[in-house]
Amino acid sequence: MNNKSVLLSRKIFLRGTGVALAMPWFETFAADGSGGDETPKRFVSIYHPDGVGLPLKSDPAWKDWSWFPQGGETDFELTKVLEVLEPLRSDITIYSGLSHPAVRKVHGHSNADQYLTGAATGGHGLYKNSISLDQVYAEHAGKYTRHSSLVMSTNGGVGGPRGAQTQSFNREGRPIPAMNKPKQLFNTLFVTSSKDAAARLARSKSALDLLIDNTRSLRRQLSGHDQETLKQYIDAVRDTEVKLTKAQKWIDTPTPVVDTGNLHLDAEPKEARLYFQTMYELIYLAFLSDSTRVATFQLGRENGEGPHDLLSMAVGLGGAHGLTHEVKKPDGWKNLGTYNRYQAEEFGRFAQRLKDTPEPNGNGNMLDNTFAMHGSASSSFHLSRNYPIISAGGKNLGFTNGRYLKFGQGNEDNQAGAGIVTDAGWRGKIEAEELPLAQLFVTILQRLGVETDSFAGYSGTLNRV
């Protein structure tokens, strides 16, 4: 094997003292036959608790602040909540009428645990979960990357049964701890674990300063296109590294114990927004460097508390969870819709970042080869039905976008459960018929290359997807 093929192995890392920087995927790999012609298939799931705003059709707020679009499969009109995704219209699909049958009667404060598993976690009593969608794919794709998956959340750790602070569960149904500190994630991706690595890294101005000399020899081996890719990648990593200090300040700020209406945060709201964007950027860098092909990011936990309840500060609102309880107050639907809009805006920013990054072998862009999912296990006021789900990308995986797909029967205008503002809703009779979300999961897994016909006890794929 010549020096070039060794240098450009599929799992190349530039190494400095205490740092290992995974390289982006270069077209030069394909040129020397080392496997670069196989475009990575990626999956990411973003989960937000507390559901979305669903005012009744008779409510004046319905036209502007209902989360679901209005109209048909391709001629749908986005409300003010999701109109921030209009530039990505041809790259997204919006789903309604899907949920997990086993938990349709579970209160929304207890349902996040099963969003990616479909397990009968129940609302009380004995608790048992099962493997999550991302970890099924991680078992398949993890052998190709340094990390089998990246598990993230705003609150970090695992939480407790029916109060998960992670979306990822292993084959035995045990929760996988989520990372919530940007520096921790950065170090996981780019810093080695030798005994003196942290001390030496701390003495350096930047992790990248330890690696720049090493890139000079690499550049001589790369095509002109790849040299520009390398430069852009290093610039992106450095920019993310610079943001870490400010973002870390936000996540380390203690949560004030005050009424939601008087919630204050020492850090400026822009730092909450910076934290959110930095976490997304770390997923992007993990995908770009092919450090992993699987990621989950949970934006808090159901029933509020912790850092996620402060993300709404970025748009000048009080505690995120409290917004769902205040929809009947003046501008209540607008406030919840504004926060849901902010969530969609940041997801759209991330999707656009992937779309703007071409795959080195010319097989479209990164979004074309990534299935990015954004959703919640609640719809209106913690109701565990009609999950609000958006997917972006996956064109080269077989997904046709630019559509609003409605499933089931009896909820054509997404009014089942709309307008609910008390806990009477989740105890009420189930009127609409919904399809198992697990069938979408089977479809996703198959198109990612996993051979399976079932998930969470449900067989078959979802038609029209």
N, C-alpha and C positions, 0 to 999 in steps of 0.2 A: 504494500500500500504506500503510495507516494505521500509526500508531506502535505500536498494540497488536499487530498481526500481526508487525511487525518485532521487537518485544520478545519475543514468544512464538514465535519461529521454532523449528523442530524441533531445531536444534543450538545452543540458547541457552547462553551462558556468562556468568557474572558475572565481571567482570575487575577486579582490583586490581593494585597494583604487583608484578609478578612472579608473579601468581597468576591462574589461570583455573579457576573452579569450575563444572563442568558441572551443570546443574540436573536434578532428578528429573523424571519424566514427569508432567505436570499434566493434569487433566481439562479445563482451560481450553483446551488445544490442540484437543481434540475440539470444544469449544463454538464455536471460530471457524473450524472446517473446515481446520485446517492440518496434518492428517494424524495427529492424536492417536488416531483410532479404530483404527489399525493397531497391535495389541499386539506388541511385540518378541518374537521367538522366540530363546531363549538356549540355549547349550550349554556345559557345563563338564565336564571330565574330571579326576578326582583319581586319581593313580597311587601305589601303595605297593609298594616292592620286597620281595623275600624271601618272598613267598607267605604262606600261612596255616597254621594247625595242623589236620592231618587224622589224628588217631589211628585205629587200627583199631577196628572195631566191637566187637571182643573186649576192647579196652582199657577199663578203668574210666573213663578220661578222656573216652571218646567221647561219653557222654551230655551232659556239661557243656561240653567244650572243643573239640569239632569245629566248624569254622567254618560249614559248611553246615547249614541247618535239617534237621529230621526231620519226615517226613510228606509229604502230597500238595500239590497245586497251591495250594489255598486253605486247607486245614486244617493247614498246616505249623506246627511248633513251633520257635521260635527258641531256640538254646542260650544259655548265658551270654555267649558271644562277641557275639552280635548282638541280645540281648534289649534293649539300650539303644535299639534302633530300634522297639520295640513301639508307642510312641505314634504312630509314623509308618507303622504297618503298612499302612494303606489307601493310602499314598502311595509305597510302594516295591515293587520287583520284584527278586527274587534269581534269578540265572541259573547253571546248571551245564551241563557238556557242550559248552562252546564254547572254541575256541582257533584259532590261525592254523596251518594245515597246514604251511606252509613252514618252521616253526621248532620243530616238536614234538620234534625230536631235538637241540635246542640246550640246553646247560646254562643253568640259571636265572641264573647270574652274568653272562650275555651276552645276555639276551633283552628287556631293557626297551626297547631302541631301536625294536622293531617292534610294540609294543602298539597304537599308534594308526595304524600304517601297513600291517601285514600283509606287509611285504616279506621276501624271503628273505635276511636279513642274515647268516645262517650263524654258526657258532661260531668260525671261523678263516678265514684267507686273504683274498681280495679282498672288499671291503665296498661295498655300494651300498644306499641306502635309497630310499624314495619318499615321496610327500606323505602327511601325517597327516590323520586325520579332521577335526580341528579346523580345519586350514588350508583344507580343501575348503570347509567352511562359512564360514570367514572370507572367502574369495574372493567368496562370495555375499552375506554380510551386512555386510562391512566398509565398504561404501560409505555405509551409514547412520549410522556412528558415528565418533567422533574417532580411536579405535584399532581396527584391524581385529581384533586379538586381544590377550589378556593372557597372557604365557607366564611361568610361575613355577616355582620349585623351591626346596627347602631348601638345596641345594648351589650353585646358580647356574651360569651359563655353559652350555657344551655338553657338557663331559666329553670322552670319546673314543669311537671306534668300538667298539660292543658294551659301552660303559660310559657310556651317555648320562646326562646330568644335565638333560635337557630332554625333553619328550614331543612337541614340535612340530617338524615338518620341512616345508620348503617344496616347491614343485612340482618342483624338481630333486633333492629328497631330502637337501638340506643342513640340518643342525640349526639351529634358531632359538635364540639364547642366551636362557636363562631368567634372570629377575631373582629374587634371593633376599633382598634387603634391604628391609624394610618402608618405610624412608624413601625409598628409590629408587622404589619403587612408588607411594608417596603423591605424590612429586614428579611422576612421570610422569602421574598422573591429574589433579593439581591445580595444578602449578606451571609457568609458562611458561618459555621458554628464552632470554629476552632476556639480553644481556650482563651487565647489572647486577642481574638478577632475584634471583640467589642471595644476593648481598650485602645487598640491601634486605630480602629475606625473612628473612635471618639476624638482622637488627636488629629484626625485629618479634617480638612475643610469640607470635603464632600466625598461620598462613596465613589463618585465617578472620577475624582482626582487620582484615585489609586489605579484607574484602569485606562486612562487616556493613552499612556505610552503603549500599552498592549494593542490598542486599535490600529496603531500605525502600521504594524506588520500585517495585520489582517486586511487593511485597506488595499495593500498591494496585490492581494489575491482576488479581489472582488471586481466585478464589472462596474462600469460607470454608474449604472442604475442602482446597483447595490451599495455603492459608496454613498450615494445620496440618501438611500434608505437608512444606512447606518448612522449618518449624521442626524437625520430627523429623529431617529429612535433615541440616540443619546441626548439630544436636545429635549425630547419629551420626558425622559427619565429625570434629567436634571431639573426641569421645570416642576415636575411632581415632587421631587425632593425638596425644592425650595418651599413648596406649599405646606409641607408636612408640619413645620413648626407652628404655623398659625392654626392649622386644622387640629393639631394635638391640643392646643390651648383650649379650643372649644370643647373637645370630648372630655377633657380633664376638669372642666368647670363643674362643680357640684350642682345638682339639681336643687333649686330653691324650694323649700316647703311652704307654698303659698296657695291661695285659691287660684283656680285657673284663670279667673278674670283679672287677676293682678300679677300674673306670672312675669318675672323679670329674669334676665340672664345677664351675667356680668360681661360675657363676650358679646360683641356686636352681632346683629342678625346676619351680616354678610359673612361672618365666620362660620355660622351654621351652614350657609349655602356653600361656602368654600369646602367645608368638611364633606358634604354630600358629593360635590364634584370631584374631590380628591379620591374618594372611595371608588367612584365610577372610573376615574382615570387609572387607578391601580388594576381594576379588572381589564381595562383596555390594554395596559402594558403587559399583563400576564398573558393575554391572548396573543398580542403582537409578538412577544418573545417565545410563544409556544411553551411557556412554563406550565400551563394547564389548558385544558379545553373545556373545563366545567367550572361554573361558579354559581353561588347563591348569595343573595344580599337581602337580609330582612330589615325593613325600616322600622324597627321597634318591636314592641310586643302588644298583644291585645290588652285592653283595659289600661292603656297608658303607662305612665311612669318612666323615668329614665331619660336618656338623651333624646330619644325619638320624639318625645312630647314637646321638644323645643324646636324641632325642624320647622314648624309652622312660623316661628319667629322670623324666619328668612323672608316671609311675605307679610310681616307685620301683624300676625294674628296671635291669639293666646294658645294654650295647650292643644296639641293636635287631637287628642282623644276627646277633650271637652267640646270640640266643634260639632261632633256627631250628636251631642245631647242638647244643642242649642239652636237647632234648625228652625224652630218656631219663633225664635226671637227675631227682632228686626235684622234683616240682612243675613239671617241664619243660613239659608240655603246658599246664598252667595259666598259666605265665608267658607263653608265646607267645600263648595265648588272651587273656590280660589286655591285652597290647599291641594285639592285633587289635581287642579291644573298645574300647580308647581311640581307635583310628583311626575306628571306626564311630561312636563317641560324638560326636566332633568333626564328622564328616560329617553326622550327624543334627542337630547344633546348627545347622549352616549351612542344611540343608534346612528346618528349622523356622523359621529367620529369613526365608527366602524365603516360606514358607507364611503367616507372620504379616503379610506386607506385601501389601495389596490393590493390584491394578492400578488406576490412576486412572480408567480408563474403565469399570470394573465388570466386566471380563472375567476374573473369578476373581482369584487371587493370583499372585505372581511364580513360585511353584513350579509352578503349573498351566501356565505358559508357558515353563518351563525344563526341559530334559532334563539332569539331573545324574547323572554316572556315576562310580562308585568301584570300582577294581579293581586287579588285579595280573596279570602275565604268568606267574606261577608259582602252583602249588597247593601240594602238599606237598614240602618240602625241595628247592626250586629246580627242580621238575618243570614243564616248559613245556607243560602240558596242563591241561584242566579249569579254566580261569581263574575265580577267585572274583570275581564281578561283582555289584554292586548298582546299580540305577538308582532315582532318585527324581524324582517330578514328571512333567511332560509330559501331564497330563490333557487340556489343550486342544490338544495336538499329536496326540492320537489314541492315547495309551498308557493301557492299563487296568492298574492296579496292584493291590496286595494279593495278589500271587501268587509262587509259587516254581516257576520253569519249568525243567524238566529236558529236555535235548536229547541226541540220540545214543542209543547202545545199549551195554549191558554195564557200565553204571556207575550203576545205579539208586540205590544207597546211597552214591554218591560214595566208593567204596572203592578205585577204581583209583589206585594210587600211594600210598594211605594207609599210614601207619606207616613210610615210608621215612626212613632216617636216614643214608644213605651215598650217594655219587655213583653207586653201581651202579644206582640208580633211573632216572636219565635215559638211561642206556645200554640199559635193558631193553626188551623187546619191547612194542610198543603193543598192548594187549589191547582196550581200549574204543574204540568208534567215536564220534567227536565231529564236530560241525558247524562250518563256518567262521565265525569271529567276524565276518568281513567281511559276512556276510548281515545281521547285526544292524546293522552300520554303514550298509548301504544303506537299511535301514528308517529309521534315525535321520535320515539325510540327506534322504530323501524327505519325511518329516514335518516337517522344518525348512524345506521349500520348495525344496530343490535337486533339479533334474531329472537323475536318474541311475538306471541300472539295474545298476550294477556298482561294485565297489570292490576294489582289489588283485587284479584278475583274476578275481574271483568274482561271478557274476550272481545276481540274485534277492534277495528279502527273506526274513526269518526268520518262519516261520509261528507263529501263536499270540501274537505280540508285540503 
